[in-house]
């Protein structure tokens, strides 16, 4: 089965040359734009979603092969800080 891709030219932060990245056509326009922006800014990408075959690992592997910093949420340790601690820091 041949996969169809959108090929986008991006210039990463602090790099002088543009490079091409491939994105799967099945991504939403919002997600494509978010990925392109993250790659340009050299910002890590965190992929999450419901358990099951939704394309998370496929997208992670595809973007990683192209030089993006990508992680799947289930492989990360999430720390949530909701308590205000300003008084303890003074």
C-alpha positions, 0 to 999 in steps of 0.5 A: 500500500502506497502512502500519500504525503504532504511535503513541506519545506521548513527552516529550523530555528538557527539553521540557514537552509530549508529542508523538506519534511513529509506529513501524512495526509490523514492529519488534520490541518491544525495538527499539520500546522502545529507539527510544522511550527514545532519543527521550525522552533525545535520544540519537542512534540508530545503525541497522545491519544486513546489506546489502540491503533490510531497512528501514534507510533507511526507518526512518532517514528515518521517524524523522528526519522526526519529529525524531529524531537517526538515522544509518545505520552505513554513513554513519558513521566507526567508531573502535575504541579497545581499547588501554589508554593510561592510562600514556601519559596520566600 
